[in-house]
Amino acid sequence: MNDLSIKSKIKTLIICSIIVFATKFLFQYFYPALSISELGPASALPPILGLMFGAWGAAGAAFGYLFADISAGRPPEIYIVNFFIQFLYAYIPYKLWYTLKIGENTTPRLDTVKHLLKFVIIMFITAVFLAAFLGFLMDGLGMYDLVSLTTLVFALNNFDFSIMFGSLIIIAANYYGLKMYKPKISKNPLIPPKIFNFIVILAIVIAIINIIITTVSDLGINIWTVLAATLSYSFAVIYILKPLTNEIIDKKFEIKISLTEKLIIIFITTGMIIALVTGLRSIFTINLLGMDNLHFWESVYLNITLILSIFYMSSIGFLWYVEKNITIPIESISNIARNYVSDSQGITDDNDIISKCEEYSTPDSEVGILALSFQKMIKDLKSYIENLEEVTAEKERINTELLVAQKIQADMLPRKFPAFPGRDEFDIYAKNIPAKEVGGDFYDFFLIDDTHLAIVIGDVSGKGVPAALFMVIAKTLIKNQAQLGKNPDDIFMTVNNQLYDGNDENMFVTAWMGILDIETGQFTYVNAGHNPPLLYKKNGYKWLKSRPGFVLAGMENINYIQNQITLKSGDRIFLYTDGVTEATNCDNKLFGDLRLLESLNDVKTHEIKEVLSHVKEKIDIFVDGRKQFDDITMLLMEYKK
């Protein structure tokens, strides 16, 4: 992370130093093969710490080796040179990881075979680099030749332990979310990167020539070898200054540990067991030959490395097969599914998605069957969406028509109040709240002539459009018959027969109608199976009960009996439908007649509009948010003359 503080970086350096020092100090007593260096797991730490934390991790590893060499009593010319060697040994992997174009350019993670192969190549290069540098140093001290089996053993030691322990450390670091340092990217470097590539190639060529000359001649250390080694490692130092131009992908991983990483852990663990068994077998076998300490460890490491090399190469091949035939197809199908749902990649063409799955579709494997199933799901879903779009469009069309019908129905009911501004002999107010867009409840009031006022309320069986249509017919027929000057009983008898004729759906209407003689207060009314109204006089509301007749449209030729009362000034008639008394709360209890009567008497002297609003408010409080299932209609008429 480039935005880390200096304090945090120094803390990283110190922690890396302590880890390397403790590991090297511990294992130097188990592998005392040479007087200035030890074989063992500690050699795996520098390249891994450098790979994860860059120059700060590399410096920490170098200081850890420096303190360990000083504590072991190494001479200054050894631990000072070794300090710079270890820094390069740790820092080169960091540079190579973001330089080699193998796999995606992300922070170190072994989630793919390409990243694993990249890691193996980097560990091999750094192992050879350190072994060659130590070989040159040992050759100069006269301890062993640069080109020797001992140099090879050191290279194998570094490589084996870097693979075994290094891969586990990187996997663990990613699993626990350890932040790794990323280098700065130079978009316009002063020195072209190709020059650094040429320098490193030149360093490799010089090193190879030096090895060949050293191998074929017996001159030992001379001016040429010193110059060649100096140039090679000077060029290596220059190479680590190479600017990085490749963009680093800030990839977000959805899972902590991938299938490839799990398999790597299994193979590494198996490899450790194989190495341990092979090493123990080699120790007991080779020990019988009576070799010296150096040659003894050379033979042990050669046996271990030979077995591990075969095992790890086979493992990489197996991982490649698994990734190609299982991991990549599953991840690709998963990405296709995620992008299809979220459309984050702009994939809106179903045929495009189906073609993407075609690459993995085959009946010969479980993953192929999964891809085929996903293809079928997309096709079925496409068909379902097309049908849903048609249904949705049709539903929207119906909803639009219902809204128009609702407005038409509402316009058919008188809604302008005061209804008769020029008449002060009476006052009237009404309210209708349908349960659906349109309903079967209705009310009406109209002047038959200058001295007679008709009020009507009705409730059609059923709800929705059929009830609304039947309501329109019933309301129209009642008004037409009333305007002919008929009595209420004759009006209902005629309308009943008209509605019954052709009523194949067996619908019916409960209705109540009254005609007021405005001059005398005489009020004549008839009931066709409807709820009895409430009559208000000075002492409060009470039920205006009468023998109800049969519902309209239920049976033809029904005789209806009308009743008559005389209203005085201040008397009121309250009409309502069963949606009022049958309003239901969450406990399935009805609002009921008693609550209606109490609600009316609470505001018996209030203005008629306020009375209806109060009753509706009481109903809303009672149902407590439960959805309305029946139309609610109320009408209140007050006689004032």
C-alpha positions as CSV (number, residue, x, y, z in Angstrom):
1,M,0.0,0.0,0.0
2,N,1.5,3.3,-1.1
3,D,-0.4,5.3,1.4
4,L,1.1,3.6,4.5
5,S,2.9,5.8,6.9
6,I,6.6,5.6,7.6
7,K,5.8,4.4,11.1
8,S,3.8,1.5,9.7
9,K,6.6,0.6,7.3
10,I,9.2,0.7,10.0
11,K,7.0,-1.5,12.1
12,T,6.8,-4.0,9.2
13,L,10.6,-3.9,8.9
14,I,11.1,-4.7,12.6
15,I,8.6,-7.5,12.6
16,C,10.2,-9.1,9.5
17,S,13.6,-8.8,11.1
18,I,12.5,-10.5,14.3
19,I,10.8,-13.3,12.4
20,V,13.9,-14.0,10.2
21,F,16.3,-13.7,13.1
22,A,14.3,-16.1,15.3
23,T,13.8,-18.7,12.5
24,K,17.5,-18.6,11.4
25,F,18.8,-18.6,15.0
26,L,16.6,-21.6,15.8
27,F,17.5,-23.7,12.7
28,Q,21.2,-22.9,12.5
29,Y,21.7,-25.6,15.3
30,F,19.9,-28.2,13.3
31,Y,21.7,-27.8,10.0
32,P,25.3,-26.8,10.7
33,A,26.6,-27.8,7.3
34,L,28.9,-24.9,6.7
35,S,30.6,-22.4,9.0
36,I,29.1,-19.3,7.3
37,S,25.7,-20.5,6.2
38,E,23.0,-23.0,7.1
39,L,20.6,-25.1,5.1
40,G,17.0,-25.0,6.3
41,P,13.6,-23.3,6.3
42,A,14.9,-19.8,7.2
43,S,16.0,-19.4,3.5
44,A,12.3,-19.4,2.5
45,L,11.5,-16.2,4.4
46,P,13.4,-13.4,2.6
47,P,11.9,-13.9,-0.8
48,I,8.4,-14.3,0.6
49,L,8.7,-11.3,2.9
50,G,10.1,-9.2,0.1
51,L,7.4,-10.4,-2.2
52,M,4.7,-9.3,0.2
53,F,6.2,-6.1,1.6
54,G,8.6,-4.9,-1.0
55,A,11.8,-3.0,0.0
56,W,10.7,-2.8,3.6
57,G,10.2,-6.6,3.9
58,A,13.4,-7.2,2.1
59,A,15.3,-4.8,4.4
60,G,13.7,-6.5,7.4
61,A,14.9,-10.0,6.1
62,A,18.4,-8.6,5.5
63,F,18.6,-7.2,9.0
64,G,17.3,-10.4,10.4
65,Y,20.2,-12.3,8.7
66,L,22.7,-9.7,9.8
67,F,21.8,-10.0,13.5
68,A,21.8,-13.8,13.2
69,D,25.3,-13.8,11.5
70,I,26.6,-11.5,14.2
71,S,25.2,-13.6,17.0
72,A,26.8,-16.7,15.4
73,G,30.2,-15.0,15.4
74,R,30.6,-14.5,11.6
75,P,33.4,-12.2,10.5
76,P,32.4,-8.7,9.3
77,E,33.4,-9.4,5.7
78,I,30.9,-12.2,5.7
79,Y,27.8,-10.7,7.4
80,I,28.2,-7.3,5.6
81,V,28.3,-9.0,2.2
82,N,25.6,-11.4,3.2
83,F,23.4,-8.4,4.2
84,F,23.4,-7.0,0.7
85,I,23.0,-10.5,-0.8
86,Q,19.9,-11.2,1.3
87,F,18.4,-7.8,0.5
88,L,18.7,-8.6,-3.2
89,Y,17.5,-12.1,-2.6
90,A,14.3,-10.7,-0.9
91,Y,13.7,-7.7,-3.2
92,I,14.1,-9.4,-6.6
93,P,10.9,-11.5,-6.2
94,Y,8.9,-8.3,-5.5
95,K,10.2,-6.8,-8.7
96,L,9.7,-9.9,-10.7
97,W,6.1,-10.4,-9.6
98,Y,5.0,-7.1,-11.0
99,T,7.2,-7.4,-14.1
100,L,6.6,-10.9,-15.4
101,K,3.5,-11.0,-17.6
102,I,2.1,-14.3,-16.4
103,G,-1.5,-14.2,-15.3
104,E,-3.3,-11.0,-14.0
105,N,-1.1,-8.3,-12.5
106,T,-2.4,-8.4,-8.9
107,T,-0.9,-8.5,-5.5
108,P,0.6,-11.9,-4.7
109,R,-2.0,-14.6,-4.5
110,L,-1.9,-18.2,-5.6
111,D,-5.5,-18.4,-6.8
112,T,-4.7,-19.6,-10.3
113,V,-2.3,-22.0,-11.9
114,K,-0.7,-19.1,-13.8
115,H,0.0,-17.3,-10.5
116,L,1.4,-20.5,-9.0
117,L,3.6,-21.0,-12.1
118,K,4.7,-17.4,-11.8
119,F,5.5,-17.9,-8.2
120,V,7.5,-21.1,-8.9
121,I,9.5,-19.4,-11.7
122,I,10.3,-16.4,-9.4
123,M,11.4,-18.7,-6.5
124,F,13.6,-20.7,-8.9
125,I,15.3,-17.5,-10.3
126,T,16.0,-16.2,-6.8
127,A,17.2,-19.5,-5.5
128,V,19.7,-19.8,-8.4
129,F,20.7,-16.1,-7.8
130,L,21.5,-16.7,-4.1
131,A,23.2,-20.0,-4.6
132,A,25.4,-18.5,-7.3
133,F,26.3,-15.5,-5.2
134,L,27.1,-17.7,-2.2
135,G,29.0,-20.1,-4.5
136,F,31.2,-17.2,-5.7
137,L,31.8,-16.1,-2.1
138,M,32.7,-19.6,-0.9
139,D,34.9,-20.0,-3.9
140,G,36.8,-16.9,-2.9
141,L,37.2,-18.2,0.6
142,G,38.5,-21.5,-0.7
143,M,35.7,-23.5,0.9
144,Y,34.2,-25.0,-2.3
145,D,34.1,-24.3,-6.0
146,L,31.5,-22.0,-7.6
147,V,30.4,-24.8,-10.0
148,S,30.0,-27.7,-7.6
149,L,27.4,-30.0,-6.1
150,T,27.4,-27.8,-3.0
151,T,26.2,-24.8,-4.9
152,L,23.4,-26.9,-6.4
153,V,22.4,-28.1,-3.0
154,F,22.1,-24.5,-1.7
155,A,19.9,-23.7,-4.8
156,L,17.7,-26.7,-4.1
157,N,17.5,-25.8,-0.4
158,N,16.3,-22.3,-1.2
159,F,13.9,-23.5,-3.9
160,D,12.3,-26.4,-1.9
161,F,11.7,-24.4,1.2
162,S,10.5,-21.3,-0.7
163,I,7.9,-23.5,-2.4
164,M,6.8,-25.5,0.6
165,F,6.7,-22.7,3.2
166,G,6.4,-19.7,1.0
167,S,3.2,-20.8,-0.7
168,L,1.6,-21.5,2.6
169,I,2.6,-18.1,4.0
170,I,1.1,-16.3,1.0
171,I,-2.2,-18.3,1.1
172,A,-2.5,-17.6,4.9
173,A,-1.7,-13.9,4.4
174,N,-4.5,-13.6,1.8
175,Y,-6.9,-15.7,3.9
176,Y,-6.5,-13.4,6.9
177,G,-6.6,-10.2,4.8
178,L,-3.0,-9.2,5.4
179,K,-2.3,-6.0,3.4
180,M,0.5,-6.3,0.9
181,Y,2.6,-3.5,-0.4
182,K,2.1,-2.4,-4.0
183,P,4.8,-0.6,-6.0
184,K,4.2,2.8,-7.6
185,I,3.4,2.8,-11.3
186,S,5.4,5.0,-13.6
187,K,3.3,5.9,-16.6
188,N,6.1,8.0,-18.2
189,P,9.5,6.7,-16.9
190,L,12.6,8.7,-17.6
191,I,14.5,5.5,-18.6
192,P,12.7,3.1,-20.9
193,P,12.1,-0.4,-19.3
194,K,13.7,-2.1,-22.3
195,I,17.1,-0.8,-21.2
196,F,16.7,-2.6,-17.8
197,N,15.6,-5.8,-19.6
198,F,18.8,-5.6,-21.7
199,I,20.9,-5.0,-18.6
200,V,19.5,-8.1,-16.8
201,I,20.0,-10.2,-20.0
202,L,23.6,-9.0,-20.1
203,A,24.1,-9.9,-16.4
204,I,22.8,-13.4,-17.1
205,V,25.1,-13.8,-20.1
206,I,28.2,-12.6,-18.1
207,A,27.3,-15.0,-15.3
208,I,26.9,-18.0,-17.6
209,I,30.3,-17.2,-19.3
210,N,31.9,-16.8,-15.9
211,I,30.5,-20.2,-14.8
212,I,31.8,-21.9,-18.0
213,I,35.3,-20.4,-17.7
214,T,35.4,-21.4,-14.0
215,T,34.3,-24.9,-14.9
216,V,36.8,-25.6,-17.7
217,S,39.8,-23.9,-16.1
218,D,41.7,-24.4,-12.8
219,L,42.7,-20.8,-12.3
220,G,40.3,-20.4,-9.4
221,I,39.5,-16.8,-8.4
222,N,41.1,-14.3,-10.8
223,I,40.6,-10.8,-12.1
224,W,38.1,-12.1,-14.7
225,T,35.9,-13.9,-12.2
226,V,35.9,-11.0,-9.8
227,L,35.1,-8.6,-12.6
228,A,32.4,-10.9,-14.0
229,A,30.8,-11.4,-10.6
230,T,30.9,-7.6,-9.9
231,L,29.3,-6.7,-13.2
232,S,26.6,-9.4,-12.9
233,Y,25.5,-8.3,-9.4
234,S,25.9,-4.7,-10.2
235,F,23.6,-5.2,-13.2
236,A,21.2,-7.0,-10.8
237,V,21.2,-4.1,-8.5
238,I,20.5,-1.8,-11.4
239,Y,17.6,-4.0,-12.5
240,I,15.8,-3.7,-9.2
241,L,15.5,0.0,-10.0
242,K,13.5,-0.7,-13.1
243,P,10.3,1.4,-13.2
244,L,7.0,-0.6,-13.3
245,T,4.6,0.4,-16.0
246,N,2.0,-2.4,-15.9
247,E,-1.2,-1.4,-14.1
248,I,-1.9,-3.4,-11.0
249,I,-5.4,-4.8,-10.8
250,D,-7.1,-4.1,-7.5
251,K,-9.0,-7.3,-7.6
252,K,-11.7,-8.0,-5.0
253,F,-12.0,-11.6,-4.1
254,E,-15.4,-12.9,-3.1
255,I,-14.0,-16.0,-1.3
256,K,-11.1,-16.1,1.2
257,I,-9.5,-19.2,-0.2
258,S,-10.1,-20.6,-3.8
259,L,-10.3,-24.2,-4.8
260,T,-6.8,-23.9,-6.4
261,E,-5.4,-22.6,-3.1
262,K,-7.0,-25.5,-1.2
263,L,-5.5,-28.0,-3.5
264,I,-2.1,-26.3,-3.2
265,I,-2.3,-26.7,0.6
266,I,-3.1,-30.4,0.1
267,F,-0.2,-30.9,-2.3
268,I,2.3,-28.9,-0.2
269,T,1.3,-30.8,2.9
270,T,1.7,-34.1,1.0
271,G,5.0,-32.8,-0.3
272,M,6.2,-32.1,3.2
273,I,5.4,-35.6,4.3
274,I,7.1,-37.0,1.2
275,A,10.1,-34.8,1.9
276,L,10.2,-35.9,5.6
277,V,9.9,-39.6,4.8
278,T,12.5,-39.3,2.0
279,G,14.9,-37.3,4.2
280,L,14.7,-39.7,7.1
281,R,15.2,-42.7,4.7
282,S,18.2,-40.9,3.1
283,I,19.7,-40.0,6.5
284,F,19.7,-43.6,7.7
285,T,20.8,-45.0,4.3
286,I,23.5,-42.4,3.5
287,N,24.8,-42.3,7.1
288,L,26.0,-45.9,6.6
289,L,28.4,-44.8,3.9
290,G,30.4,-42.7,6.4
291,M,30.4,-39.4,4.5
292,D,31.5,-36.0,5.9
293,N,28.9,-33.5,7.0
294,L,28.8,-31.5,3.7
295,H,28.6,-34.4,1.4
296,F,26.1,-36.1,3.7
297,W,23.6,-33.1,3.4
298,E,24.3,-32.9,-0.4
299,S,23.2,-36.5,-0.8
300,V,20.1,-36.0,1.4
301,Y,19.0,-32.9,-0.5
302,L,19.5,-34.5,-3.9
303,N,17.2,-37.4,-2.8
304,I,14.6,-35.1,-1.4
305,T,14.7,-32.7,-4.4
306,L,14.4,-35.4,-7.0
307,I,11.3,-36.8,-5.3
308,L,9.7,-33.4,-4.7
309,S,10.4,-32.2,-8.2
310,I,8.6,-35.1,-9.7
311,F,5.7,-34.7,-7.2
312,Y,5.4,-30.9,-7.7
313,M,5.5,-31.0,-11.5
314,S,2.8,-33.7,-11.4
315,S,0.8,-31.5,-9.0
316,I,1.0,-28.4,-11.2
317,G,-0.2,-30.5,-14.1
318,F,-3.1,-31.8,-12.1
319,L,-3.9,-28.3,-10.9
320,W,-3.9,-27.1,-14.5
321,Y,-6.3,-29.9,-15.5
322,V,-8.6,-29.1,-12.5
323,E,-8.5,-25.3,-13.3
324,K,-9.2,-25.8,-17.0
325,N,-12.0,-28.3,-16.6
326,I,-13.6,-27.4,-13.2
327,T,-12.4,-24.1,-11.6
328,I,-12.5,-21.8,-14.6
329,P,-15.8,-23.1,-16.0
330,I,-17.5,-22.8,-12.6
331,E,-16.2,-19.3,-12.1
332,S,-17.1,-18.3,-15.6
333,I,-20.7,-19.7,-15.2
334,S,-20.9,-18.0,-11.8
335,N,-19.8,-14.6,-13.4
336,I,-22.3,-15.1,-16.2
337,A,-25.1,-15.7,-13.7
338,R,-24.1,-12.8,-11.6
339,N,-23.8,-10.4,-14.5
340,Y,-27.1,-11.7,-15.9
341,V,-28.9,-10.9,-12.6
342,S,-27.2,-7.5,-12.0
343,D,-26.5,-6.6,-15.6
344,S,-23.3,-5.0,-14.3
345,Q,-21.5,-5.8,-17.6
346,G,-24.3,-4.6,-19.8
347,I,-25.3,-8.1,-20.8
348,T,-28.9,-7.8,-21.9
349,D,-28.9,-10.2,-24.9
350,D,-30.0,-13.6,-23.7
351,N,-28.5,-15.2,-26.9
352,D,-25.1,-13.6,-25.9
353,I,-25.3,-15.3,-22.5
354,I,-26.3,-18.6,-24.0
355,S,-23.4,-18.5,-26.4
356,K,-21.0,-17.8,-23.5
357,C,-22.2,-21.0,-21.8
358,E,-21.8,-22.9,-25.0
359,E,-18.0,-23.1,-24.4
360,Y,-18.5,-25.2,-21.3
361,S,-21.7,-27.1,-22.3
362,T,-21.2,-30.8,-22.7
363,P,-23.0,-33.9,-21.3
364,D,-19.7,-35.6,-20.6
365,S,-19.0,-33.9,-17.3
366,E,-20.7,-32.5,-14.2
367,V,-19.6,-28.9,-15.0
368,G,-20.8,-29.4,-18.6
369,I,-24.2,-30.5,-17.4
370,L,-24.4,-27.5,-15.1
371,A,-23.7,-25.2,-18.1
372,L,-26.4,-27.0,-20.1
373,S,-28.8,-26.6,-17.2
374,F,-28.0,-22.9,-16.9
375,Q,-28.5,-22.5,-20.7
376,K,-32.0,-24.1,-20.4
377,M,-32.8,-22.0,-17.4
378,I,-31.9,-18.8,-19.4
379,K,-34.1,-20.0,-22.3
380,D,-37.0,-20.8,-20.0
381,L,-36.5,-17.5,-18.1
382,K,-36.5,-15.6,-21.4
383,S,-39.8,-17.2,-22.4
384,Y,-41.2,-16.5,-18.9
385,I,-40.1,-12.9,-19.0
386,E,-41.7,-12.4,-22.5
387,N,-45.0,-13.9,-21.2
388,L,-44.7,-11.8,-18.0
389,E,-44.2,-8.6,-20.1
390,E,-47.3,-9.4,-22.1
391,V,-49.3,-10.1,-18.9
392,T,-47.9,-7.0,-17.3
393,A,-48.8,-4.9,-20.3
394,E,-52.3,-6.3,-20.3
395,K,-52.6,-5.7,-16.6
396,E,-51.4,-2.1,-17.0
397,R,-54.0,-1.7,-19.7
398,I,-56.7,-3.1,-17.5
399,N,-55.6,-1.0,-14.6
400,T,-55.7,2.1,-16.8
401,E,-59.2,1.2,-17.9
402,L,-60.3,0.5,-14.3
403,L,-59.0,4.0,-13.3
404,V,-61.1,5.5,-16.1
405,A,-64.1,3.4,-15.0
406,Q,-63.5,4.5,-11.4
407,K,-63.6,8.1,-12.4
408,I,-66.7,7.5,-14.6
409,Q,-68.5,5.7,-11.7
410,A,-67.5,8.4,-9.2
411,D,-68.8,11.1,-11.6
412,M,-72.1,9.2,-11.8
413,L,-72.6,9.6,-8.0
414,P,-73.5,13.2,-7.0
415,R,-70.4,14.6,-5.3
416,K,-71.0,18.4,-5.4
417,F,-71.8,19.7,-2.0
418,P,-73.8,21.6,-0.9
419,A,-75.9,19.6,-3.3
420,F,-78.8,22.2,-3.6
421,P,-77.3,25.6,-2.6
422,G,-80.6,27.3,-3.4
423,R,-82.7,25.2,-1.0
424,D,-82.5,25.7,2.7
425,E,-85.3,23.3,3.7
426,F,-82.9,20.4,3.8
427,D,-79.2,19.5,3.7
428,I,-77.5,16.4,2.5
429,Y,-74.1,14.9,2.4
430,A,-72.7,11.5,1.2
431,K,-69.4,9.5,1.0
432,N,-68.4,6.5,-1.0
433,I,-65.1,4.5,-0.6
434,P,-64.9,1.5,-2.9
435,A,-62.9,-1.6,-1.8
436,K,-61.5,-2.0,-5.3
437,E,-61.0,0.4,-8.2
438,V,-64.7,0.2,-8.9
439,G,-67.5,-1.2,-6.6
440,G,-71.1,-2.1,-6.3
441,D,-72.3,0.4,-3.7
442,F,-74.1,3.5,-4.8
443,Y,-76.1,6.4,-3.5
444,D,-78.2,9.0,-5.1
445,F,-80.4,12.0,-4.3
446,F,-82.4,14.2,-6.7
447,L,-85.4,16.4,-6.8
448,I,-88.4,14.7,-8.4
449,D,-90.1,18.1,-8.6
450,D,-89.9,21.3,-6.5
451,T,-91.5,19.7,-3.5
452,H,-90.2,16.2,-3.5
453,L,-86.7,14.9,-2.7
454,A,-85.6,11.3,-3.3
455,I,-82.7,9.7,-1.5
456,V,-81.4,6.2,-2.4
457,I,-78.7,3.8,-1.3
458,G,-77.9,0.4,-2.6
459,D,-75.4,-2.5,-2.5
460,V,-74.9,-4.8,-5.5
461,S,-73.8,-8.4,-4.8
462,G,-70.2,-9.0,-5.5
463,K,-67.4,-6.5,-6.2
464,G,-65.3,-5.1,-9.0
465,V,-66.4,-4.4,-12.6
466,P,-69.5,-6.7,-12.7
467,A,-70.9,-5.2,-9.6
468,A,-70.2,-1.7,-10.9
469,L,-72.0,-2.3,-14.2
470,F,-75.0,-3.8,-12.4
471,M,-74.9,-0.8,-10.0
472,V,-75.1,1.7,-12.9
473,I,-78.1,-0.1,-14.4
474,A,-79.9,-0.2,-11.0
475,K,-79.2,3.4,-10.2
476,T,-80.4,4.6,-13.6
477,L,-83.6,2.5,-13.5
478,I,-84.5,3.7,-10.0
479,K,-84.0,7.4,-10.9
480,N,-85.9,7.0,-14.2
481,Q,-88.9,5.4,-12.4
482,A,-88.9,8.0,-9.6
483,Q,-88.9,10.9,-12.0
484,L,-92.2,9.4,-13.5
485,G,-93.8,10.4,-10.2
486,K,-94.4,6.9,-8.9
487,N,-94.5,5.8,-5.2
488,P,-91.4,4.0,-3.7
489,D,-93.2,0.6,-3.6
490,D,-94.1,0.9,-7.3
491,I,-90.6,2.1,-8.2
492,F,-89.0,-1.0,-6.6
493,M,-91.5,-3.4,-8.1
494,T,-90.9,-2.1,-11.6
495,V,-87.1,-1.9,-11.2
496,N,-87.0,-5.4,-9.7
497,N,-88.7,-6.9,-12.8
498,Q,-86.5,-5.0,-15.1
499,L,-83.3,-6.1,-13.4
500,Y,-84.5,-9.7,-13.1
501,D,-85.1,-9.9,-16.9
502,G,-82.0,-11.3,-18.5
503,N,-80.1,-11.6,-15.2
504,D,-78.2,-14.7,-16.2
505,E,-75.4,-14.0,-13.6
506,N,-78.0,-14.1,-10.8
507,M,-76.8,-10.8,-9.4
508,F,-79.0,-8.8,-7.0
509,V,-79.2,-5.5,-5.3
510,T,-80.1,-4.5,-1.7
511,A,-81.6,-1.0,-1.8
512,W,-83.4,1.5,0.4
513,M,-85.3,4.5,-0.9
514,G,-87.2,7.4,0.6
515,I,-89.1,10.3,-0.9
516,L,-89.5,13.4,1.2
517,D,-92.4,15.8,0.8
518,I,-90.5,19.0,1.5
519,E,-93.6,21.0,2.3
520,T,-95.1,18.7,4.9
521,G,-92.1,16.6,6.1
522,Q,-94.0,13.4,5.1
523,F,-91.3,10.8,4.4
524,T,-92.3,7.6,2.5
525,Y,-89.7,4.9,2.2
526,V,-89.3,1.3,1.1
527,N,-86.7,-1.4,1.9
528,A,-85.5,-4.1,-0.5
529,G,-83.4,-6.3,1.8
530,H,-81.1,-3.4,2.9
531,N,-79.7,-2.4,6.3
532,P,-82.2,-0.4,8.3
533,P,-81.3,3.3,8.5
534,L,-81.0,5.4,11.6
535,L,-83.4,8.2,12.5
536,Y,-82.1,11.2,14.5
537,K,-84.5,13.1,16.7
538,K,-83.7,15.4,19.6
539,N,-82.9,12.6,22.0
540,G,-80.4,10.9,19.6
541,Y,-80.2,8.3,16.9
542,K,-82.3,5.2,16.8
543,W,-83.0,2.5,14.3
544,L,-85.7,3.2,11.7
545,K,-86.8,-0.4,11.3
546,S,-89.4,-1.7,9.0
547,R,-90.2,-5.0,7.4
548,P,-87.7,-5.4,4.6
549,G,-88.8,-6.6,1.2
550,F,-86.9,-9.1,-1.0
551,V,-83.7,-7.9,-2.8
552,L,-84.0,-6.4,-6.3
553,A,-83.4,-8.8,-9.2
554,G,-83.8,-11.9,-7.0
555,M,-87.3,-12.8,-8.1
556,E,-89.9,-11.3,-10.4
557,N,-93.2,-9.8,-9.5
558,I,-92.4,-9.0,-5.9
559,N,-94.7,-6.6,-4.0
560,Y,-92.9,-4.2,-1.8
561,I,-94.4,-2.5,1.2
562,Q,-93.7,1.1,1.8
563,N,-93.8,2.9,5.2
564,Q,-94.3,6.5,6.1
565,I,-93.2,8.8,8.9
566,T,-93.3,12.6,9.4
567,L,-90.0,14.5,9.9
568,K,-89.7,17.6,11.9
569,S,-87.1,20.3,11.6
570,G,-83.7,19.0,12.8
571,D,-84.5,15.4,12.1
572,R,-82.0,13.4,10.2
573,I,-81.9,10.1,8.2
574,F,-78.6,8.2,8.1
575,L,-78.2,5.6,5.4
576,Y,-75.3,3.2,5.0
577,T,-74.2,-0.1,3.4
578,D,-73.0,-3.2,5.2
579,G,-69.4,-2.2,4.5
580,V,-69.7,0.1,7.6
581,T,-71.0,-2.4,10.1
582,E,-69.0,-5.3,8.7
583,A,-65.6,-3.6,8.7
584,T,-63.3,-6.1,10.3
585,N,-60.1,-5.7,12.4
586,C,-57.1,-7.9,12.8
587,D,-58.9,-10.0,15.4
588,N,-61.7,-10.7,12.9
589,K,-64.2,-8.6,15.0
590,L,-66.9,-6.6,13.2
591,F,-67.4,-2.9,13.7
592,G,-71.1,-3.7,14.3
593,D,-74.3,-1.9,14.9
594,L,-73.5,-0.8,18.5
595,R,-70.3,1.0,17.5
596,L,-72.0,2.7,14.6
597,L,-74.8,3.9,16.9
598,E,-72.2,5.2,19.5
599,S,-70.2,6.9,16.8
600,L,-73.2,8.8,15.5
601,N,-74.4,9.8,19.0
602,D,-70.9,11.1,19.8
603,V,-71.4,13.9,17.2
604,K,-75.2,14.0,16.9
605,T,-75.3,17.8,16.9
606,H,-72.4,18.3,14.5
607,E,-72.7,19.4,10.9
608,I,-73.7,16.4,8.7
609,K,-70.3,16.4,6.9
610,E,-68.5,16.2,10.2
611,V,-70.7,13.3,11.2
612,L,-69.8,11.2,8.2
613,S,-66.1,12.0,8.6
614,H,-66.2,11.0,12.3
615,V,-67.8,7.7,11.5
616,K,-65.2,6.9,8.9
617,E,-62.4,7.9,11.3
618,K,-63.9,5.5,13.9
619,I,-63.9,2.7,11.4
620,D,-60.3,3.4,10.5
621,I,-59.2,3.3,14.1
622,F,-61.1,0.1,14.6
623,V,-59.7,-1.9,11.7
624,D,-56.2,-0.6,12.6
625,G,-54.7,-0.8,9.1
626,R,-56.4,-3.9,7.9
627,K,-57.2,-3.9,4.2
628,Q,-60.7,-2.8,3.3
629,F,-62.6,-5.7,1.8
630,D,-66.0,-4.2,1.2
631,D,-67.3,-0.9,-0.2
632,I,-68.2,1.7,2.4
633,T,-71.1,4.1,1.6
634,M,-72.9,6.6,3.8
635,L,-75.5,9.3,3.3
636,L,-77.0,11.7,5.8
637,M,-80.0,13.9,5.1
638,E,-81.3,16.6,7.5
639,Y,-84.7,18.1,7.3
640,K,-84.6,21.8,8.3
641,K,-88.0,23.3,7.5
